[in-house]
Amino acid sequence: MTLAPEVEPRNTHADTGVGSSTVSIGGTRADDPDRLIDERRPGYCLEAPFYLSDEFYRRDIDAVFAATWIFAAAAAEVPEPGDFVTFDVGDYSVIIIRDDDEEIRAHHNVCRHRGARLLSETNGSVGNIVCSYHQWTYSPEGNLMSAGVQAPGFDRTCFSLRPVNVRVVAGLVFICLAQNPPEDFAEVADRISPYIEPHALGKTKVAAQVDLIEHANWKLVMENNRECYHCEAGHPELNCTFFPTYGYAPEDIPKRLKPAYQRYLDAEERLRTNSERNHLPTQLIEELSGRPTGFRIERAALDGLGESYTMDGSAASAKLLGELDTPELGRLSMHTQPNAWFHFMGDHAVTFSLVPLGADTTRVRSTWLVHEDAVEGVDYDVEHLTTVWVKTNEQDAALCAKVHRGISSPAYLPGPYAPTESHLEEFCTWYIERLRAHRALADQQRADQGGQR
């Protein structure tokens, strides 16, 4: 990765002018987001307003979370007809529900009468969706079934719940709030499905779910997740099974990590043998930017016993997923822009998703899935299953909060990404692409409206 030459630091405490309401954030005028987007410096962290300003938070909701495909839930979270989860981001609220034909649907969580929020619970089960205000009643398919006494000529079919685009990919539920969602998602789904399907997520259940509120901008949380430069010092539990050589080219492995690298090579050889026998694809696919649906997927070895993300690397569940014949299958890891990452092992899977709650607050949800027939206390122990990622997520939350506080200082200037942080550059590149695409679409819509006058 080529870095631009260093420039003279700006005067981060410069006066913005007598009577001016403009605030200087990190040395950059916070009232000019378009210039910041256009002048984003490749190879460096983003300018402070991207992380701090309410203007960018609003743009992030409109240009990213309301315009791209985002991971919302595992299908195992709604296992039976009538089961639902609600997914809130920005001002949007979505009901994800399994209907009587066991199809997963998504609807805007807004009554078609006078706009009341229909379901307030995070999850649950219903026969029909009933508005508590005036009892308008909808089927799981979103059809209006009852609206009380209405004027003659009232047509219930005109007042179904507004649908949300939904796609279930190998047991993972993605939604898109845009009326015209990015078309490349179908191709991405076709490419990742063969990797995930052998883990049979459709025959899993939720063993544990943890929500963590992080006091940092969502992009800082994603950037932290996209690199392991900090892992060796910051994540002792994770390092029990995560090779500390991740991100290094073989020729750049530090001498102190040579033994770990040799363990990695040995484990990769066993992984190849086991993957071939189980007909599992292992080839890396990495297209994190340059397209609306950025993604990365790869199967790689784990350290320790090499079976799972646990403190000793041993399997966390005695019942393996699907038809897999060994727990020693490393980790199938996937990243999807903008809000999710996943690890699929032979014995269980973990999904992670985030949503911004504000410019400075992010919710991270972790969900552990085990075989649907696995019995807690017999086949798996929740603490053994979850310890590594519970600890790691808490550590990451503390680190991200420190970064957010630091960026809030007028002394902040964007620093360069290290060679092991290439995925951060890909993420920021993708993010800027989405902001520019949304701006261009808005400009075109304004031009079209002007031409119609």
Sequence and secondary structure as in RCSB ss.txt:
>XXXX:A:sequence
MTLAPEVEPRNTHADTGVGSSTVSIGGTRADDPDRLIDERRPGYCLEAPFYLSDEFYRRDIDAVFAATWIFAAAA
AEVPEPGDFVTFDVGDYSVIIIRDDDEEIRAHHNVCRHRGARLLSETNGSVGNIVCSYHQWTYSPEGNLMSAGVQ
APGFDRTCFSLRPVNVRVVAGLVFICLAQNPPEDFAEVADRISPYIEPHALGKTKVAAQVDLIEHANWKLVMENN
RECYHCEAGHPELNCTFFPTYGYAPEDIPKRLKPAYQRYLDAEERLRTNSERNHLPTQLIEELSGRPTGFRIERA
ALDGLGESYTMDGSAASAKLLGELDTPELGRLSMHTQPNAWFHFMGDHAVTFSLVPLGADTTRVRSTWLVHEDAV
EGVDYDVEHLTTVWVKTNEQDAALCAKVHRGISSPAYLPGPYAPTESHLEEFCTWYIERLRAHRALADQQRADQG
GQR
>XXXX:A:secstr
           TT    TT    EETTEETT HHHHHHT  TTB   HHHHH HHHHHHHIIIIITTS EEEEEG
GGS STTEEEEEEETTEEEEEEE TTS EEEEESB TTT  BS  SSEEE SSEE TTT  EE TT  EEE SS 
 TT  GGGG   B EEEEETTEEEEE SSS  TTHHHHHHHHHHHHGGG GGGEEEEEEEEEEESS HHHHHHHH
T  TTHHHH TTGGGTS TTTT  GGG  GGGHHHHHHHHHHHHHHHHHHHHTT     EEE SSSSS EEEEEE
  STTSSSSSSSS  SBSS STT   S   EEEEEETTTEEEEE SS EEEEEEEEEETTEEEEEEEEEEETT  
BTTTB HHHHHHHHHHHHHHHHHHHHHHHHHHTSTT    B  GGGHHHHHHHHHHHHHHHHHHHHHHHHHHHHH
HT 
